[in-house]
Amino acid sequence: MRPIGKYILVNQVEEEVKASSGLILSSESASDLRYRKGIVAEQGTDVKFIDKGKEIYYDARAGHSMLIEGKNYTIIKEHDVVVVL
């Protein structure tokens, strides 16, 4: 399985989000955050700088979910990635 062009297949990482006071935010509050963390499962044929296995942050409103071989993935475009760790 390999995305075509500038698309990236991402495994979304569930993060534990803490407020500045140290309180852990609920999943509803965390879903309001602008960016999500994920791990690149596969990069598209035209993606050059984001490698498989890298942790990334991407725009939470970007892409769509897809069920492939029983696993849930998010498919985003390369330009939706804001940070590569």
Buried (B, 14 or more C-beta within 10 A) or exposed (E): EEBEEBBBBBEBEEEEBEEEEEEEBEEEEBEEEEBBBBBBBBBBEEBEEBEEEBEBBBBBEBBEEEEEEEEEBBBBBBEBBEEEE
